[in-house]
Amino acid sequence: MGTNTQVITIHAQAPAKPALGETCNGCGVCCAAEPCPVSLALLWPHQTPCRALIWSDPAQRYLCGMVSEPARFLRWLPAGMNDIASRIFKRWIAADTACDADVALAE
């Protein structure tokens, strides 16, 4: 039985992926490997890495653009709804909680 292999590109300065269930550290592996429910529902075309995956030089980590700046990706979002959308999306994907990327990384 074969294994599925996927190659993802991660910023050289990105933190190492935490173990499954450990605190999220913004490594970006989850969003580079598979679109989340927010991406699947609202961003087209569906692609990996997610087009809302943003590298932050100051933070030295990845951010979810749908959480940090949703109006950038949802041009139809009414003015003044950015903060509300951000809170909804953050909760929907449980951003910055625990690592849920159940993927094996090559050494």
N, C-alpha and C positions, 0 to 999 in steps of 0.2 A: 504494500500500500504506500503510495507516494505522499509527500507532504507539500502543502501549498507554501510557496515562497513569494514574498513581496519585498521589494526594495523601496525603502523610504529614505529621503534626504533630510537630515537634521543639521541645524546650525552647529558649527564646530564648538561654540562656547555654551551650548545648551547643557543644562545639568543632566546627569545620568538619570535614566528612568528609575523611579522608585519601585520597590516590590509591590505587587498587587495588594491593595488595601492600605498601603502606607500613605502618608500625606502627599497630596499633589505638590509638585515643585515646578511646574511649568516646562517640563522636558519637551512637550509637543508630540510625543510618540502617538498618543491616542488620536489626535486630530490629523496627523500625517498618514496614519494607517487606515482610518475609517471615518466616514462622515457621522456626526452625532445626530440626534433627533432634530435639533434646531436647524442644522444644515440641510438635512433631508427634507424638512418641511418648508423651508423658506429660501434656500439658495439653489439656484439652477445655473448651470448644470451641476449634478452631483459629481463630485470629483475628489480625489485624494492627491495631495494633501488638501484639506479644506481650504477654500480661498479666503476664509476669514481667520486663518491661523496667522498671527502677526508676531514677528520677532521684535522684542524690546531691547535695544542696546543698553539703556539706563538700568533696566531690571535684570539684564542678562538671563532672560527666560522668555518663553512664548506666552502670548496672551490670546484669549479668544476675542476676536474682533466683534463678535455678536454680543459679547458682554461689555467690552471696553468702549466700543463706538458703533453701536448697531446702525445708526443713520448712515454711516459710510457704506454699508452693504445693503441696506433697505432704503433706497432712495424715496420710496413711497411713504416712509414713516412720517407721520405728522410732526410738525415742529413742537417741541416741548415734550415729546414722548420718549426721547432717548433714555432718560433715567428709568422710566417705568419699564420699557422694553429690556433694558439691561438687567434689572432686577428679576424680571420674569425669566429671561433666558438663563441667567446664572442659576436660578433655582431649578429650572427644567433640566439642565445638564449637570447639576451638582458641581459646578465649577469650583475649583480650589478646595475640594473636600478630600476625597481619597482616590488613589490611583485605581482606575477600573480598566486599564489597558492590559488585557490578558494576552500578551504577545511575547514570544520568545525572541530575544535579540541575538544576533550573531556576535561573537566576540572578535 
